[in-house]
Amino acid sequence: MTEAELYSQYKGVYLPNHLHSPESLNHFEEFTFRTDDIIIVTYPKSGTTWTQEIVPLIQNEGDMASVLTLPNWDRVPWLEEKRALELNLDQRPSPRIFASHIHYSMMPKSFYKVKPKVIYVMRNPKDVFTSSFHYHGMVSYLVNPGTVDEFLAKFLSGQVMYGSWFEHVKGWLNAEDQDPCPFLTSCLLPCDLKESVSKIAHFMGKSLSEEVSAKIADHCRFKNMKQNKMSNYSLVPEEIMDQKKSEFLRKGIIGDWKNFFTDAQTECFDAVYEERIKDVKLTFVWDLN
């Protein structure tokens, strides 16, 4: 199926109809934030699921109940998706934890006024592309990626769900400088999850013991996350997400794009990257697939 059949355009970016509706987007635009809300913001395939596991565990000081009994889309719901309409989010006690893939310029008016806490998680865009390619091949609500070259052209031009990676990253990082709000730019470290847990906990104002930090880090290791049915998307019907084609939590290794890109594709990607992101200083320290 084509983009026209599977997607709608929202403020210039593609959103899959399966996950979004005019009603859910209207609910998003009218959503009222609280100052102590915590919003995990990512470009798709940049570590959202991982962060949706870590943050509630920090908030609950290592209590595993929520991450073992609630699917991640209910535990830390995406504000712009259909599911948010059913969860009575305004009734949740503070501090509430949400997720979003939305660009900074598209956030609701309440966001700019209230300035809730933002955890913005980034990832090497080559690994974002690699994971996105496999993801598009396993779910029924996204356009088939075609060949790597075909999908690369779409990705680099922003003709994919949630638009341009470059604009997403630049928008949120510029927002950190120009319109300050409680903001943490996070590049999660699979080789040292305890460091990531400590960094995020400090931002959240939580003081965790060494024992609790270690417990959270151990639970969130890739091999353990992969076994958690509340996080590995095994609850999603096969006709929607076919994990026989590619697992949602796929490899958990660093730099898998190097096994995926040809030299010509690397050169193409690097040329566009240098042009589009030249005014932003970025250092990527992790690459989870």
FITI-62050 format. One line per 2 residues: for each residue x, y, z of C-alpha. Coordinates in nm, 4 decimals. Layout:
// residues N
X Y Z | ...
//
This chain:
// residues 289
0.0000 0.0000 0.0000 | 0.1104 0.3588 -0.0637
0.1684 0.6588 0.1624 | -0.1630 0.8036 0.0454
-0.3438 0.4902 0.1609 | -0.1673 0.4373 0.4940
-0.0716 0.7870 0.6127 | -0.2220 1.1269 0.6759
-0.0258 1.4498 0.6800 | -0.0189 1.6441 1.0051
0.1515 1.9834 0.9918 | 0.3612 1.8639 0.7006
0.4706 1.5213 0.8305 | 0.3389 1.1715 0.7658
0.1570 0.9939 1.0489 | 0.0250 0.6365 1.0134
-0.3555 0.6255 1.0248 | -0.3484 0.3040 1.2265
-0.1995 0.4890 1.5233 | -0.3418 0.8389 1.4795
-0.6773 0.9956 1.4029 | -0.8123 1.3513 1.3746
-0.9687 1.2995 1.7178 | -0.6437 1.1885 1.8802
-0.4517 1.4772 1.7282 | -0.7160 1.7226 1.8443
-0.6900 1.5724 2.1941 | -0.3135 1.6188 2.1735
-0.3433 1.9833 2.0675 | -0.5777 2.0592 2.3566
-0.3875 1.8585 2.6167 | -0.3145 2.0402 2.9442
0.0313 1.9745 3.0858 | 0.1439 1.9998 3.4453
0.4800 2.1399 3.5475 | 0.5899 1.8066 3.6945
0.4947 1.5990 3.3890 | 0.7843 1.4068 3.2351
0.7816 1.3683 2.8555 | 1.0117 1.1234 2.6792
1.0623 1.2657 2.3297 | 1.2301 1.0706 2.0520
1.2420 1.0413 1.6799 | 1.1043 0.6910 1.6027
1.3512 0.4049 1.6607 | 1.5765 0.6116 1.8848
1.5402 0.4336 2.2176 | 1.1812 0.5068 2.3145
1.0980 0.1582 2.4415 | 1.4130 0.1453 2.6470
1.3424 0.4814 2.8080 | 0.9803 0.3812 2.8715
1.1235 0.0998 3.0821 | 1.3850 0.3020 3.2695
1.1881 0.6118 3.3673 | 0.8947 0.4396 3.5454
1.1404 0.2204 3.7344 | 1.3251 0.5297 3.8530
1.0007 0.7007 3.9474 | 0.8881 0.3911 4.1420
1.2340 0.3488 4.2977 | 1.2882 0.0051 4.1500
0.9377 -0.1367 4.2002 | 0.8870 -0.3660 3.9008
0.5066 -0.3839 3.9198 | 0.4240 -0.1376 3.6430
0.6815 -0.2599 3.3902 | 0.5794 -0.6228 3.4392
0.2016 -0.5735 3.4330 | 0.1335 -0.2797 3.1986
0.2177 -0.2683 2.8261 | 0.4573 0.0137 2.7578
0.1979 0.1980 2.5466 | -0.0237 0.2262 2.8566
0.2574 0.2657 3.1075 | 0.4074 0.5610 2.9192
0.1527 0.6480 2.6490 | 0.2179 0.8474 2.3340
0.0191 1.1679 2.3705 | -0.0590 1.1995 1.9996
-0.1844 0.8454 1.9421 | -0.5379 0.7030 1.9489
-0.4747 0.5076 2.2668 | -0.4357 0.8323 2.4630
-0.8088 0.8984 2.4138 | -0.8954 0.5894 2.6176
-0.6640 0.6284 2.9158 | -0.8104 0.9265 3.1091
-0.4678 1.0849 3.1264 | -0.6000 1.3921 3.3059
-0.6969 1.1644 3.5956 | -0.3495 1.0192 3.6432
-0.1680 1.1286 3.9591 | 0.1427 1.3413 3.9325
0.4085 1.3066 3.8194 | 0.2730 1.1684 3.4932
0.5076 1.0133 3.2378 | 0.4337 1.0394 2.8652
0.6040 0.9766 2.5338 | 0.5914 1.1644 2.2050
0.7558 1.1577 1.8629 | 0.6285 1.5071 1.7771
0.8577 1.7871 1.6586 | 0.9135 2.0748 1.9008
0.7321 2.3238 1.6777 | 0.4207 2.1018 1.6771
0.3749 2.0707 2.0541 | 0.0483 2.1907 2.2148
0.0170 2.5500 2.3388 | 0.0051 2.4249 2.6973
0.3516 2.2734 2.6582 | 0.5179 2.6088 2.5873
0.3306 2.7769 2.8731 | 0.3737 2.5147 3.1433
0.7218 2.3869 3.0450 | 0.7105 2.0283 3.1755
1.0241 1.8173 3.2015 | 1.1590 1.6788 2.8730
1.3922 1.3833 2.8283 | 1.5063 1.3980 2.4664
1.6734 1.0754 2.3579 | 1.8916 1.0705 2.0475
2.0586 0.7985 1.8488 | 2.3067 0.7755 1.5636
2.0870 0.8404 1.2578 | 2.2451 0.5584 1.0591
2.1247 0.3154 1.3234 | 1.7882 0.4910 1.3337
1.7663 0.4277 0.9600 | 1.8713 0.0627 0.9935
1.6123 -0.0100 1.2631 | 1.3474 0.1853 1.0714
1.4096 -0.0199 0.7580 | 1.3505 -0.3468 0.9439
1.0530 -0.2007 1.1317 | 0.8831 -0.0906 0.8107
0.9188 -0.4438 0.6805 | 0.7415 -0.6055 0.9769
0.4348 -0.3873 1.0423 | 0.1213 -0.3667 0.8305
0.0482 0.0012 0.8958 | 0.3651 0.1383 0.7365
0.4636 0.1539 0.3716 | 0.6897 -0.1319 0.2641
1.0438 0.0090 0.2635 | 1.1374 -0.1316 -0.0782
1.5099 -0.1533 -0.1422 | 1.7644 0.0019 0.0920
1.8399 0.2705 -0.1672 | 1.4710 0.3507 -0.2080
1.4138 0.3810 0.1645 | 1.7352 0.5791 0.2095
1.6120 0.8392 -0.0372 | 1.2856 0.8722 0.1549
1.4576 0.8872 0.4926 | 1.7076 1.1533 0.3908
1.4338 1.3682 0.2359 | 1.2004 1.3282 0.5339
0.9303 1.1393 0.3419 | 0.8796 0.8933 0.6265
0.6615 0.8841 0.9379 | 0.7262 1.1827 1.1623
0.9205 1.3574 0.8899 | 1.2848 1.4549 0.8836
1.5241 1.3193 1.1456 | 1.7389 1.6270 1.0890
1.4566 1.8726 1.1547 | 1.3377 1.6757 1.4566
1.6781 1.6817 1.6228 | 1.7560 2.0430 1.5348
1.4157 2.1616 1.6529 | 1.4426 2.0031 1.9961
1.8073 2.0928 2.0537 | 1.7485 2.4533 1.9488
1.4504 2.4627 2.1850 | 1.6792 2.3690 2.4730
1.8849 2.6832 2.4060 | 1.6157 2.9279 2.2964
1.3164 2.8461 2.5160 | 1.4544 2.6848 2.8296
1.2483 2.4255 3.0112 | 1.3627 2.1392 3.2346
1.5469 1.9477 2.9620 | 1.7762 1.6454 2.9483
1.9451 1.5395 2.6278 | 2.0161 1.1705 2.6712
2.2186 0.9225 2.4729 | 2.1623 0.5964 2.6576
2.4662 0.3778 2.7170 | 2.4023 0.0065 2.6646
2.7515 -0.0682 2.7897 | 2.6892 0.1259 3.1136
2.3184 0.1392 3.1842 | 2.3813 0.2274 3.5461
2.5329 0.5574 3.4342 | 2.2252 0.6315 3.2235
1.9962 0.5425 3.5136 | 2.1887 0.7759 3.7448
2.1821 1.0609 3.4948 | 1.8077 1.0344 3.4354
1.7330 0.9854 3.8056 | 1.9235 1.3031 3.8925
1.7237 1.4956 3.6322 | 1.4000 1.3570 3.7775
1.5027 1.4601 4.1287 | 1.5166 1.1011 4.2516
1.7870 0.9811 4.4870 | 1.8406 0.6090 4.4344
2.0617 0.3774 4.6323 | 2.3407 0.1921 4.4553
2.1413 -0.1285 4.4984 | 1.8278 0.0143 4.3341
2.0232 0.1718 4.0474 | 2.1943 -0.1604 3.9808
1.8601 -0.3434 3.9942 | 1.7058 -0.1065 3.7381
2.0092 -0.1265 3.5107 | 2.0079 -0.5057 3.5207
1.6368 -0.5285 3.4397 | 1.6855 -0.2936 3.1442
1.9682 -0.4873 2.9824 | 1.8735 -0.5850 2.6301
1.8499 -0.9579 2.6912 | 1.6160 -0.8969 2.9869
1.4053 -0.6343 2.8106 | 1.3635 -0.8741 2.5220
1.1983 -1.1265 2.7550 | 0.9471 -0.8789 2.8994
0.6214 -0.9304 2.7110 | 0.5017 -0.5912 2.8343
0.7833 -0.4275 2.6392 | 0.8768 -0.6561 2.3489
0.5473 -0.6031 2.1601 | 0.4690 -0.9741 2.1537
0.1165 -0.8772 2.2662 | 0.0524 -0.7102 1.9302
-0.1362 -0.9383 1.6855 | 0.0790 -1.0885 1.4109
-0.1346 -0.9371 1.1351 | -0.0314 -0.5939 1.2634
0.3284 -0.6653 1.3668 | 0.4862 -0.9789 1.2239
0.7865 -1.0559 1.4419 | 0.8662 -1.3600 1.2284
0.9959 -1.1096 0.9740 | 1.1972 -0.9072 1.2230
1.1834 -0.8882 1.6005 | 1.0773 -0.5547 1.7472
1.3730 -0.5698 1.9863 | 1.6156 -0.6906 1.7262
1.9879 -0.7189 1.8040 | 2.1030 -0.4959 2.0856
2.4507 -0.4433 1.9421 | 2.6497 -0.1279 1.8749
2.6862 0.0054 1.5217 | 2.4897 -0.2535 1.3248
2.4568 -0.0002 1.0413 | 2.8144 -0.0896 0.9470
2.6885 -0.4364 0.8540 | 2.4029 -0.2880 0.6535
2.5323 0.0110 0.4532 | 2.7381 -0.0140 0.1365
3.0241 0.2308 0.0925 | 2.8142 0.4283 -0.1558
2.5207 0.4487 0.0861 | 2.7529 0.5629 0.3650
2.8949 0.8368 0.1441 | 2.5455 0.9484 0.0445
2.4259 0.9571 0.4045 | 2.7367 1.1411 0.5257
2.7051 1.4079 0.2573 | 2.3448 1.4852 0.3516
2.4254 1.4719 0.7221 | 2.7109 1.7202 0.6882
2.4898 1.9618 0.4991 | 2.1762 1.9333 0.7132
2.3294 1.9218 1.0587 | 2.6391 2.1377 1.0102
2.5269 2.4025 1.2595 | 2.4589 2.1542 1.5413
2.7266 1.9805 1.7463 | 2.6287 1.6192 1.8059
2.8168 1.3274 1.9576 | 2.6568 0.9862 1.9459
2.7753 0.7407 2.2087 | 2.5312 0.4562 2.1599
2.3724 0.2591 1.8814 | 2.1056 0.0155 1.9965
1.9306 -0.1951 1.7309
//
